[in-house]
Amino acid sequence: MARTVAVQYVGPHDEVLVPAIGATVKRGQSLEVSADVAGVGPSEGDLGSGLLAQPSNWQPAPAGEEG
């Protein structure tokens, strides 16, 4: 089974559509996505990938708030 990662939408809009998973997510909502969709946040010399490459919009979900 593919590894999943819990991410939380923290961006400025009330809700957004995530086409990669076909879901609408409200601000503050957490959800489980594949590791490929979650990606990694930016670091020195690397822009990152996936949702986590947008740290002003997506963050790793706080523990216990998955799904």
PyMOL commands that set and color helices and strands:
alter all, ss='L'
color gray80, all
select helices_A, chain A and resi 35-38+51-53
alter helices_A, ss='H'
color red, helices_A
select strands_A, chain A and resi 4-9+15-18+23-26+30-34+58-60
alter strands_A, ss='S'
color yellow, strands_A
deselect
rebuild
show_as cartoon
